[in-house]
Amino acid sequence: MKGYSLLELVISLALLGFIAVAMNGGVRFGARAWEASEEKVEAAERMQGAQNLLRTLLQRAMPRELDPAFAVDLDLFRGTAGTLSFTASAPSAFGAEGLTRFDLRVEGGPGGQQLLLAWKGANTPAQPNTQTLVAGADAIAIAYAARDGASFRWTDNWSDQSGAPQLVMIRATFPPGSGRRWPPLIVRTRITQDPLCVYNADTFGCPHA
């Protein structure tokens, strides 16, 4: 029987080497594509989670009338384009009892802006807990709306006013190619102080318990 020549063996080994390199490159490309897909899914889930949390908290915000007798009322709903403070009943996941003071603030410059959430028991001296909700944004802005006839009038400042705005909008944009997207978050706030109210955020209604 005729065996393989040395040249044939060398060629066969070279071909096997090329095939192995090609397969390894394909596997590595597939792994990178999988990782990139997972990162996009995780980023989308984080965005959705942050929006759900903000919607829940803002719908729990307790409106308060401006009282001239108080030089500084710590429970008023206050907001600017880069900060927002309000008092609300905290969800059980926050581990807080009773009313809680929440503070949203935007920090950083373009391309590196963050939206931070801090909270602590209302009117207590305890140090607040802090969580980053959004990071790496080009720009983050908060706006407030009050009804003006049949439409809404938007402003980037809600200070020294009674109650809460009827709508709060939080917008965020990200650098091109980042793959992250934040749909404008518009939340209807609680606009009644009736203690018997079981507030319905979809209708602004107040069916009683």
C-alpha positions in Angstrom: 0.0 0.0 0.0 1.2 3.4 -0.9 1.4 5.8 2.1 1.3 9.6 2.2 4.3 11.6 1.2 5.8 14.2 3.5 4.5 17.0 1.2 1.0 15.7 1.4 1.1 15.5 5.2 2.4 19.1 5.4 -0.3 20.4 3.1 -3.0 18.5 5.1 -1.7 19.9 8.4 -1.6 23.4 6.9 -5.3 23.1 5.7 -6.3 21.8 9.1 -4.6 24.8 10.7 -6.5 27.2 8.4 -9.8 25.5 9.2 -9.1 25.7 12.9 -8.2 29.4 12.7 -11.4 30.1 10.8 -13.5 28.2 13.2 -11.9 29.9 16.2 -12.5 33.3 14.6 -16.2 32.4 14.0 -16.6 31.2 17.6 -15.1 34.4 18.9 -17.2 36.6 16.6 -20.3 34.7 17.8 -19.4 35.1 21.4 -18.9 38.9 21.0 -22.2 39.2 19.1 -23.9 37.3 21.9 -22.3 39.5 24.6 -23.3 42.7 22.7 -26.9 41.4 22.4 -27.0 40.6 26.1 -25.7 44.0 27.0 -28.4 45.7 24.9 -31.1 43.6 26.5 -29.8 44.4 30.0 -29.6 48.1 29.2 -33.2 48.1 28.0 -34.3 46.3 31.1 -32.5 48.8 33.3 -34.1 51.7 31.5 -37.6 50.1 31.8 -37.0 49.3 35.5 -35.9 52.9 36.2 -39.0 54.3 34.4 -41.3 51.9 36.2 -39.8 53.0 39.6 -40.1 56.7 38.8 -43.7 56.3 37.6 -44.6 54.5 40.8 -42.9 57.0 43.1 -44.4 60.1 41.3 -47.9 58.6 41.4 -47.4 58.2 45.2 -46.3 61.8 45.7 -48.4 63.6 48.3 -49.4 67.1 47.3 -49.2 69.8 49.9 -50.6 73.3 50.0 -48.2 76.2 50.4 -48.5 77.5 53.9 -47.1 81.1 54.5 -46.7 80.2 58.2 -43.7 78.0 57.3 -40.6 79.8 56.2 -39.3 76.5 54.8 -41.7 73.6 54.2 -39.7 70.4 53.7 -42.6 68.5 52.3 -43.5 70.7 49.3 -43.2 69.4 45.8 -40.2 71.2 44.3 -38.5 70.9 41.0 -36.2 72.4 38.4 -34.8 71.1 35.1 -32.1 69.2 37.0 -33.6 68.5 40.4 -36.9 67.2 41.8 -37.9 66.7 45.5 -41.2 65.3 46.8 -42.7 63.4 49.7 -44.4 60.1 49.0 -45.3 56.8 50.7 -42.4 54.5 49.8 -43.0 51.0 48.3 -42.1 48.2 50.7 -38.9 47.4 48.6 -37.4 50.6 50.0 -37.5 49.3 53.5 -38.9 52.6 54.7 -42.0 53.1 56.9 -44.4 56.0 56.6 -43.7 59.0 54.4 -40.4 59.3 52.6 -38.6 62.2 51.1 -37.3 61.5 47.6 -34.7 63.6 45.7 -33.9 63.3 42.0 -30.9 65.2 40.7 -28.9 65.3 37.5 -25.1 65.3 37.8 -22.2 65.4 35.3 -21.6 66.9 31.9 -22.7 66.0 28.4 -22.0 62.4 27.6 -21.6 61.6 31.3 -24.8 62.8 32.9 -26.4 60.7 35.6 -29.8 60.7 37.2 -29.5 59.9 40.9 -32.3 59.0 43.3 -31.8 59.7 47.1 -34.4 58.9 49.8 -34.8 59.0 53.6 -37.6 59.2 56.1 -39.5 62.5 55.8 -38.2 65.2 58.1 -35.6 62.9 59.7 -31.9 63.6 60.2 -30.8 60.2 58.8 -28.4 60.0 55.9 -30.2 59.3 52.7 -29.7 56.2 50.6 -28.7 56.8 47.0 -29.1 54.9 43.7 -28.0 55.7 40.2 -31.0 55.3 37.8 -29.4 56.5 34.6 -25.7 56.9 33.6 -23.8 58.0 30.6 -26.5 60.2 29.1 -25.8 63.2 26.8 -28.6 65.2 28.5 -31.3 64.7 31.1 -34.1 67.2 31.7 -37.2 67.4 33.9 -40.3 69.4 33.1 -43.6 70.1 34.8 -47.1 70.8 33.4 -50.2 72.4 34.9 -53.5 72.5 33.1 -54.2 75.8 31.2 -57.7 75.6 29.9 -58.0 72.7 27.5 -54.2 72.2 27.2 -51.1 71.9 29.4 -48.5 74.6 30.1 -45.0 73.2 30.5 -42.3 74.7 32.6 -38.9 73.7 33.9 -39.5 75.1 37.4 -42.0 74.2 40.1 -41.0 76.0 43.2 -43.0 77.7 46.0 -46.3 76.5 44.6 -49.1 74.6 46.2 -49.8 71.0 45.4 -48.0 69.1 42.6 -48.0 69.6 38.8 -50.5 67.5 36.9 -47.8 66.0 34.7 -44.1 65.4 35.2 -41.8 64.6 32.2 -38.3 63.2 32.4 -36.3 63.1 29.1 -32.9 61.6 28.5 -30.7 61.4 25.3 -27.6 59.2 24.8 -24.6 59.4 22.6 -25.1 58.1 19.0 -24.2 54.5 18.6 -24.7 53.7 22.3 -27.8 51.6 21.5 -29.6 53.0 24.5 -33.0 54.6 24.3 -35.1 56.4 26.9 -38.7 57.0 25.7 -39.9 60.3 27.3 -41.4 59.4 30.6 -44.6 61.4 31.3 -46.3 60.7 34.7 -49.6 61.9 36.0 -49.2 62.9 39.6 -51.6 62.7 42.5 -53.4 66.0 42.5 -55.8 65.6 45.4 -55.3 65.8 49.1 -58.5 64.0 50.1 -57.3 61.5 52.7 -60.0 59.1 51.7 -58.9 59.1 48.1 -57.8 55.9 46.3 -56.1 57.7 43.5 -56.5 56.5 39.9 -53.6 57.9 37.8 -55.2 57.0 34.5 -58.3 59.1 35.0 -57.3 61.7 37.7 -60.3 60.2 39.5 -60.7 59.6 43.2 -62.9 56.6 43.8 -63.1 56.2 47.5 -62.2 53.0 49.4 
